[in-house]
């Protein structure tokens, strides 16, 4: 339910941003997710959880597309990298919040804590809305809104979307199945493997922080290729049988390889397709990102049960190759214009 609503709000984020502005969409989205999290914390049954999943997904998709478009249009790739670095900070902190809640004996306390934090962020954003006006912006309302089908017809967009889809398949599959890989392929105890599952998150967070210092110099295209190269090294390390240390290094390397790809693909969109088309294209990118991250790990789970979870690095490397082919095709098409 969350994924479906996220995809829908991503696809319509362009129209929402034109109607309410990036600041308005951001504030509303954070309030929606805060309400949803607090709703989770008081839900008496599964049906109520599904009900609160609706505002959670709608808020998550809209803010993702609106903020990514805003930063891509007005800031450098360095700032885009650091924006997504703090996504990694959140993923590292959140398990500690839930661990505290479970220690206290109530899973819903974890959602309540984060819900109140989110509510506080929403209030800060509401009070600082005038700051957004200090950033020079084009009058989007005076421009014709580019529709979803119209955006898909732009040369290079389908290839970019497929490349972005492939990247998200890599990132989430590696994260979701890391601990299972350690148990099934390396024979590590489940308790120890659960700790190693955070390696990708650590690699992505560190990589996006450090990458911010070189991105402006190297450019988006080179950073995507560099990330793909590092990803491939991580996949090869996982293929080497027997050594747990190499698998440990492999997942950390995969995280470092993932680090520049997502922010650089988004940041290059206004350059490749023009600022007037960027909001619509980024909205579609976000929708396909959630499709990739929702269904590709599921498909790997089915394949893993049939062939064995040792195939994880092969599965990832196939998507690395597809990602490079599609993103490079996009840059070649847009470079000819």
N, C-alpha and C positions, 0 to 999 in steps of 0.2 A: 504493500500500500504506500509506504514511504517512497519507494523508487518510482512507482507510477506517477504519484503526485509531483515528485521532483522533476521528472521528465516533462510533464505537462507545463509546469510553471517555467521551466527553462525555455521551452519552445515559444511561450508567449511573453517572455521577459522583455523583448524588444518593445512591444506595445505598452507594457506596464511602465518601462523606464521613460518612454516618450510622454506618457500621461502624467506620471507622478515625479519624475526625476530620479536620479540615482540615490540621492539622500532619502527621499520618501520611500522608495522600494526597500532600501537597506533597513531603515527604522521599522517599517511594517513587518519585514521578514523576521527580524530579530525578536520582535514582540510575539509573532506567531509561533516561533520555535520555543520561546520562553513559556508561552501558554501550554504548548504541547508537552513540554518536559514536566511542567508542574502537573498537567493532567495525567501523565504517566504515573506520577508519584502518588496519586490518589485513586487510580483506577482499581475498582473492585474485581474486575473480570477481564477476560481476553477481548471481548467485544468492545469494551470501553477503550482498551489500548488501540484497537484498530481505528476507532473514532478519532482519537487524538493523533494518530499517525497521519491523518489528512492535513491538518495545519502544519505539522512538522515537515512533511514533504514539500508542500507549497512554499513555505518560507525558505527552506534550504535551497531549492532550485532557483528561485527568483534572486536571492542575494548572491548566489554563486555567479550567475550570468551577469548581473548588474555590476558587481564590484570588479570582476575580471575585465569587463569592457571598459570601465572607468579608468582602471590602472593602465590597461593596454593603450588607451587613447591619450593619457595625460602624463604618464611616468615612464621611466626607463625600465629595461629588462631587469636591472638590479633590484628595483623596488618590487617588481612582480615576483622575483625569486624570494625576496624577504617576506612578502605577503604570504606566499605558500609555505615558507619556512615555519610560520607561526601556526599553520594547520598542523604541522608535525609536532610542534610544542604541545598543542591540544591533545593529540593522540597519545603522547607520552604521559601527560599529566592525568588524563581521564581514568586509566586503570587504577591509579592510586586512590582517586576519589571513590570509585566503586569498591575497592578493597576495604577502605575505611567503613563504607556503608555496610558491607557484608560482615565485617568484624563486629559492628554494632548490632548486627542481627536483622537488618532490613534492607533488601535490595532497592526498595523504592526511595530510601533516603538518598541514595546516590543521584537519582534523577531530580530529587527536590533540591539538593545542593546546587547542581549545575543549572537547574531551572531558575533559581534565585540569582545566581551569577549572571545568567543570560538576561534576566530582567533588569539587573543593574547596568549591564552594557547597553541595553535598549534605552534606558533613561539618559545615560551619558550621550548616546547618539542623538537623542531627541533634543537635548540642551545645546548640542554643538552643531545643529543643522545649518546655522548661518555660515559656518566655516567652509562648507562645501561651495558656497557661492564665490569664494575667493579664487577658486581654480577656474581659469578661463575655459568656457564651454561654448560649443556651437549651439544654436537654437534648434534642437532636434524636432520641436513641434512644427517648425516651418518646413521641414523636409518630409518627403514622402516616405512612409514606413515600408520597408522591404519585407514582403511576406516570406513565409517558410519555403513555399514552392519556388518563388522567384529567386531566393538565395541559393537554393539547391541547383539552379540552372547556371549559376556563375561558374565559369571554367576554373577548375582547381579545387572548388569547394568539396565535391564528393570524395576526391582523393584525400584531402586533409581530414575530413570527418572519419574516413576509414583508418587513417593513420592514428588519429586521436583515440578512436575506439580501441585500436590494438594496444596503444600505450596503457590505457586504463585496465584492459584485460591483464596485462603484465603486472601492473602495480598491485591490484587487489588480489589476483590469484596468488602471487608470491607471499603477500601478507597473510591471507586467510589460510593457506595450506602449509606454511613454514613448519609449524609444530608437528603436523601430521607427517610431513616429509622426514623430519628428524626421527620420529618414532618408527615409521615404516621402512625407510631406506637406510637409516643409520643405527637403528636399534637403541636409541636413547630413551630413558625413562620418561613417561609423559609429564611428570612434574618439572623435570629439567627442560624438556622440550618447550613447555609453555613459556619459560623465561626467554628462550632463544627466539620466540616468535616476534619479539620487539626489535630484532636486528634491522629489519627493513625500515621500520619507522625511524630508528636512530640514524641510519645511513641517509635517508631522505632529508631529515631535518638538518643534519650537519652539512650535507652536500648543498642544500639550498642556501644555507647561511654563507658558506665559503664561496659558493659559485657566484653569489651576488657581487663579489669583489672583481670578478673577471668577465662577467657577462657583457658589460658594455663594450669591452675591448674586443671580444671574440665575435659577438653577434649571435642572434638567435639560431641561425641555420647551423653554424659550426658547433654551438653548444648542444643542439639536438643530436648531431652526429657523434660528438664526444660522449654524450650520455649513452647512446646506442652502443658505442664501442665498449664502454665500461660495463654496461648490462651484459654484453656478450661474454666478457671475461668472467663475470659472476656466474653465468649459466654454465660455462666450461668448468669452473671450479666445483660446481655441484655435481657434474658428471663424473668426476674422478672418484672411483670407488674407495670405500673403506675409511678414509681419514675424516674424522669429525671436525677437526680444526679447519680443514679446507672448506667444509660445508658451512661452518660458522663464518669464515671469511667470504664465502660465496654470497650469502644472504646480505651481509653488510655491503659488499660490492654492488649487488643488485640495487640496494637502496641508494647508494651514491650515483649509480647510473640513471636511476629514475629521476633523481633530483632536478636536473635542468629541463627535462623534456616537457612536462606539463606547462610550467610557466612560459617557456620559450615558444611553444606552439600557440598559446593564447596571445602572447605579446606580439607575435609576428602577424597576427590576423589583420589589424588595420593597415599595416604596410602592404600586405599581399592583396587585399581586396578593397582597400579604401575605407576611410573612416565612416562614410555614409552606409556602407554595407556591414561594417564590423559588428554592430549590436545584434543583428539578425543571425549572422554566421556564428558568433560566439554562443548565442542561445542554442543553436542547433548542436554546436560542439558539446555543450554541457549535457544536452539530452542524450547524445550518443556516448558521452563519457559514462553516464549512469547506466545505459544499456550494457556497455562493456563490463563495467564493474559489478553489475547485478548477475548477468547470465554466463559470462565466461568462466568465473570460478565454479559455478554450478556444473557447467559442462565438463570442466576438468575433474570435478568430483566423481562424475559418472565414469569418465575414462580411467581415472585412477583406480576405481573399484574393479574395473575389468582387467586393465593391463598392469596395475601396480603403481603406487605413488612415486616410484623412482623416475617416472617419465616427466616429472615436473619441469626439470631444466629444458627438456626437449620442447615441451609445450610452450614455455616462455620464449625460447629462441625462435620458434616459428613466428610468434607475434612480433619479436624484435625485427626480424627480416621484413615482415609486412609493414611495420611502422616506418622503417627507413625507406622502403620503396615508395610508399604513399606520400610521405612528407617531402621527399626529394622530388617526386613528380609534381607536387604542388609548387615548390619553389622554382622548378624549371618552367612550368606553365605561366606563373605570374611574372617571372623574370623576362619573358618574351614580350610582355605587354608594353 
